[in-house]
Amino acid sequence: MNNQNFTPEQLSVLNEIKNQPLTSFEILRRVENLSMILSLYNIMDELNDKGVVKSYMNNDVKYHIAC
């Protein structure tokens, strides 16, 4: 992961998905400063735009992991 400016919320999400892929709901349960799934989706879009998150489907479930 390259050295970019991340918000505290983005860093919280990245810290949760840096070691293992998680679903959106798993991330939401683990990140304390996020209370709504829509906020998480916005953060995931921002991280995807920065090229630091990959998403994939497995058994019809979408997983996210830091890259």
MODELLER restraints for C-alpha pairs under 7 A, 6 or more apart:
rsr = mdl.restraints
at = mdl.atoms
rsr.add(forms.Gaussian(group=physical.xy_distance, feature=features.Distance(at['CA:1:A'], at['CA:52:A']), mean=6.10, stdev=0.5))
rsr.add(forms.Gaussian(group=physical.xy_distance, feature=features.Distance(at['CA:1:A'], at['CA:67:A']), mean=6.15, stdev=0.5))
rsr.add(forms.Gaussian(group=physical.xy_distance, feature=features.Distance(at['CA:9:A'], at['CA:33:A']), mean=6.89, stdev=0.5))
rsr.add(forms.Gaussian(group=physical.xy_distance, feature=features.Distance(at['CA:10:A'], at['CA:43:A']), mean=6.18, stdev=0.5))
rsr.add(forms.Gaussian(group=physical.xy_distance, feature=features.Distance(at['CA:12:A'], at['CA:31:A']), mean=6.26, stdev=0.5))
rsr.add(forms.Gaussian(group=physical.xy_distance, feature=features.Distance(at['CA:13:A'], at['CA:27:A']), mean=6.86, stdev=0.5))
rsr.add(forms.Gaussian(group=physical.xy_distance, feature=features.Distance(at['CA:13:A'], at['CA:31:A']), mean=6.56, stdev=0.5))
rsr.add(forms.Gaussian(group=physical.xy_distance, feature=features.Distance(at['CA:14:A'], at['CA:66:A']), mean=6.14, stdev=0.5))
rsr.add(forms.Gaussian(group=physical.xy_distance, feature=features.Distance(at['CA:16:A'], at['CA:27:A']), mean=6.77, stdev=0.5))
rsr.add(forms.Gaussian(group=physical.xy_distance, feature=features.Distance(at['CA:17:A'], at['CA:64:A']), mean=6.85, stdev=0.5))
rsr.add(forms.Gaussian(group=physical.xy_distance, feature=features.Distance(at['CA:17:A'], at['CA:65:A']), mean=4.92, stdev=0.5))
rsr.add(forms.Gaussian(group=physical.xy_distance, feature=features.Distance(at['CA:17:A'], at['CA:66:A']), mean=5.58, stdev=0.5))
rsr.add(forms.Gaussian(group=physical.xy_distance, feature=features.Distance(at['CA:18:A'], at['CA:65:A']), mean=6.12, stdev=0.5))
rsr.add(forms.Gaussian(group=physical.xy_distance, feature=features.Distance(at['CA:18:A'], at['CA:66:A']), mean=4.87, stdev=0.5))
rsr.add(forms.Gaussian(group=physical.xy_distance, feature=features.Distance(at['CA:20:A'], at['CA:65:A']), mean=6.39, stdev=0.5))
rsr.add(forms.Gaussian(group=physical.xy_distance, feature=features.Distance(at['CA:21:A'], at['CA:63:A']), mean=5.64, stdev=0.5))
rsr.add(forms.Gaussian(group=physical.xy_distance, feature=features.Distance(at['CA:21:A'], at['CA:64:A']), mean=5.18, stdev=0.5))
rsr.add(forms.Gaussian(group=physical.xy_distance, feature=features.Distance(at['CA:21:A'], at['CA:65:A']), mean=4.57, stdev=0.5))
rsr.add(forms.Gaussian(group=physical.xy_distance, feature=features.Distance(at['CA:22:A'], at['CA:63:A']), mean=5.14, stdev=0.5))
rsr.add(forms.Gaussian(group=physical.xy_distance, feature=features.Distance(at['CA:22:A'], at['CA:64:A']), mean=5.49, stdev=0.5))
rsr.add(forms.Gaussian(group=physical.xy_distance, feature=features.Distance(at['CA:22:A'], at['CA:65:A']), mean=6.78, stdev=0.5))
rsr.add(forms.Gaussian(group=physical.xy_distance, feature=features.Distance(at['CA:23:A'], at['CA:62:A']), mean=5.98, stdev=0.5))
rsr.add(forms.Gaussian(group=physical.xy_distance, feature=features.Distance(at['CA:23:A'], at['CA:63:A']), mean=4.57, stdev=0.5))
rsr.add(forms.Gaussian(group=physical.xy_distance, feature=features.Distance(at['CA:23:A'], at['CA:64:A']), mean=6.21, stdev=0.5))
rsr.add(forms.Gaussian(group=physical.xy_distance, feature=features.Distance(at['CA:28:A'], at['CA:34:A']), mean=6.53, stdev=0.5))
rsr.add(forms.Gaussian(group=physical.xy_distance, feature=features.Distance(at['CA:28:A'], at['CA:37:A']), mean=6.77, stdev=0.5))
rsr.add(forms.Gaussian(group=physical.xy_distance, feature=features.Distance(at['CA:28:A'], at['CA:40:A']), mean=6.96, stdev=0.5))
rsr.add(forms.Gaussian(group=physical.xy_distance, feature=features.Distance(at['CA:34:A'], at['CA:40:A']), mean=6.97, stdev=0.5))
rsr.add(forms.Gaussian(group=physical.xy_distance, feature=features.Distance(at['CA:47:A'], at['CA:53:A']), mean=5.85, stdev=0.5))
rsr.add(forms.Gaussian(group=physical.xy_distance, feature=features.Distance(at['CA:48:A'], at['CA:54:A']), mean=6.91, stdev=0.5))
rsr.add(forms.Gaussian(group=physical.xy_distance, feature=features.Distance(at['CA:52:A'], at['CA:66:A']), mean=5.64, stdev=0.5))
rsr.add(forms.Gaussian(group=physical.xy_distance, feature=features.Distance(at['CA:52:A'], at['CA:67:A']), mean=5.21, stdev=0.5))
rsr.add(forms.Gaussian(group=physical.xy_distance, feature=features.Distance(at['CA:53:A'], at['CA:64:A']), mean=6.65, stdev=0.5))
rsr.add(forms.Gaussian(group=physical.xy_distance, feature=features.Distance(at['CA:53:A'], at['CA:65:A']), mean=5.63, stdev=0.5))
rsr.add(forms.Gaussian(group=physical.xy_distance, feature=features.Distance(at['CA:53:A'], at['CA:66:A']), mean=4.42, stdev=0.5))
rsr.add(forms.Gaussian(group=physical.xy_distance, feature=features.Distance(at['CA:53:A'], at['CA:67:A']), mean=5.46, stdev=0.5))
rsr.add(forms.Gaussian(group=physical.xy_distance, feature=features.Distance(at['CA:54:A'], at['CA:64:A']), mean=5.70, stdev=0.5))
rsr.add(forms.Gaussian(group=physical.xy_distance, feature=features.Distance(at['CA:54:A'], at['CA:65:A']), mean=5.47, stdev=0.5))
rsr.add(forms.Gaussian(group=physical.xy_distance, feature=features.Distance(at['CA:54:A'], at['CA:66:A']), mean=6.26, stdev=0.5))
rsr.add(forms.Gaussian(group=physical.xy_distance, feature=features.Distance(at['CA:54:A'], at['CA:67:A']), mean=6.40, stdev=0.5))
rsr.add(forms.Gaussian(group=physical.xy_distance, feature=features.Distance(at['CA:55:A'], at['CA:62:A']), mean=6.69, stdev=0.5))
rsr.add(forms.Gaussian(group=physical.xy_distance, feature=features.Distance(at['CA:55:A'], at['CA:63:A']), mean=5.46, stdev=0.5))
rsr.add(forms.Gaussian(group=physical.xy_distance, feature=features.Distance(at['CA:55:A'], at['CA:64:A']), mean=4.36, stdev=0.5))
rsr.add(forms.Gaussian(group=physical.xy_distance, feature=features.Distance(at['CA:55:A'], at['CA:65:A']), mean=6.43, stdev=0.5))
rsr.add(forms.Gaussian(group=physical.xy_distance, feature=features.Distance(at['CA:56:A'], at['CA:62:A']), mean=5.60, stdev=0.5))
rsr.add(forms.Gaussian(group=physical.xy_distance, feature=features.Distance(at['CA:56:A'], at['CA:63:A']), mean=5.42, stdev=0.5))
rsr.add(forms.Gaussian(group=physical.xy_distance, feature=features.Distance(at['CA:56:A'], at['CA:64:A']), mean=6.66, stdev=0.5))
rsr.add(forms.Gaussian(group=physical.xy_distance, feature=features.Distance(at['CA:57:A'], at['CA:63:A']), mean=6.17, stdev=0.5))
